[in-house]
């Protein structure tokens, strides 16, 4: 009977240690996934800022170039504004069938993969 009590106490200690290890593992996994998510977010925001600056300067250069071609800089900038408006409308039209699922897949892949 004494051996059974000792075995049960050892089993209890081992089970407690196993549970502690699982909790530690879960904490490490959460920390890893959150750090990956935050770094993905930071890189995404910085890339977006650089893309905005790129589009701004390309738009200005294209507006000046088109203005010089048609010999009216104001019209060149208005043409570029129209191009940006058409791109914005196109983006709004295709966001539900193409863009949102693509973003959702990317986020899910980043979280689980």
Legacy VTK file of the C-alpha trace (Angstrom):
# vtk DataFile Version 3.0
C-alpha trace
ASCII
DATASET POLYDATA
POINTS 113 float
0.000 0.000 0.000
2.888 2.331 0.756
4.329 1.862 -2.771
0.998 2.837 -4.280
0.948 6.109 -2.323
4.485 6.943 -3.395
3.679 6.135 -7.035
0.572 8.290 -6.856
2.577 11.179 -5.349
5.219 10.821 -8.114
2.474 10.794 -10.737
0.967 13.917 -9.202
4.346 15.705 -9.228
5.064 14.656 -12.814
1.621 15.761 -13.950
2.106 19.134 -12.285
5.487 19.526 -14.004
3.969 18.555 -17.347
1.206 21.124 -16.969
3.769 23.784 -16.053
5.767 22.922 -19.175
2.654 23.177 -21.364
1.858 26.591 -19.885
5.425 27.773 -20.527
5.266 26.440 -24.092
1.969 28.240 -24.702
3.466 31.499 -23.412
6.468 31.145 -25.715
4.212 30.400 -28.694
2.020 33.415 -27.967
5.078 35.645 -27.609
6.487 34.339 -30.899
3.242 34.847 -32.821
2.655 38.308 -31.385
6.220 39.424 -32.146
5.872 38.092 -35.705
2.553 39.926 -36.086
3.931 43.196 -34.755
7.005 43.018 -36.982
4.765 42.221 -39.985
2.625 45.250 -39.104
5.628 47.580 -38.751
7.125 46.466 -42.066
3.725 46.842 -43.729
3.219 50.380 -42.415
6.730 51.457 -43.432
6.256 49.942 -46.889
2.937 51.744 -47.237
4.517 55.078 -46.301
7.296 54.580 -48.860
4.745 53.591 -51.501
2.737 56.747 -50.801
5.836 58.918 -51.233
6.714 57.057 -54.426
3.239 57.598 -55.869
3.278 61.244 -54.821
6.543 62.018 -56.604
5.675 59.902 -59.644
2.339 61.743 -59.855
4.024 65.128 -59.671
6.610 64.143 -62.289
3.950 62.678 -64.585
1.772 65.772 -64.171
4.656 68.035 -65.155
5.608 65.765 -68.067
2.040 65.566 -69.411
1.696 69.308 -68.902
4.820 69.921 -70.955
3.560 67.597 -73.689
0.253 69.415 -74.049
1.799 72.765 -73.127
-0.541 73.282 -70.175
0.742 72.212 -66.744
-2.625 72.652 -65.026
-4.220 70.253 -67.501
-1.353 67.798 -66.926
-2.040 67.757 -63.199
-5.787 67.420 -63.815
-5.157 64.450 -66.098
-3.040 62.812 -63.384
-5.777 63.501 -60.836
-8.245 61.797 -63.187
-5.961 58.786 -63.515
-5.727 58.537 -59.718
-9.513 58.844 -59.463
-9.986 56.003 -61.969
-7.497 53.851 -60.030
-9.363 54.579 -56.773
-12.701 53.618 -58.362
-11.152 50.419 -59.740
-9.757 49.601 -56.300
-13.170 50.125 -54.697
-14.847 47.897 -57.291
-12.407 44.981 -56.951
-11.843 45.154 -53.190
-14.511 42.610 -52.169
-13.918 39.896 -54.750
-10.114 40.128 -54.933
-8.362 42.305 -52.383
-10.121 41.458 -49.108
-9.840 37.660 -49.563
-6.171 38.051 -50.476
-5.513 40.093 -47.321
-7.480 37.623 -45.181
-5.492 34.671 -46.572
-2.241 36.507 -45.908
-3.191 37.256 -42.308
-4.390 33.697 -41.667
-1.215 32.279 -43.203
0.886 34.600 -41.021
-0.999 33.610 -37.850
-1.096 29.850 -38.420
1.852 29.219 -40.611
LINES 1 114
113 0 1 2 3 4 5 6 7 8 9 10 11 12 13 14 15 16 17 18 19 20 21 22 23 24 25 26 27 28 29 30 31 32 33 34 35 36 37 38 39 40 41 42 43 44 45 46 47 48 49 50 51 52 53 54 55 56 57 58 59 60 61 62 63 64 65 66 67 68 69 70 71 72 73 74 75 76 77 78 79 80 81 82 83 84 85 86 87 88 89 90 91 92 93 94 95 96 97 98 99 100 101 102 103 104 105 106 107 108 109 110 111 112
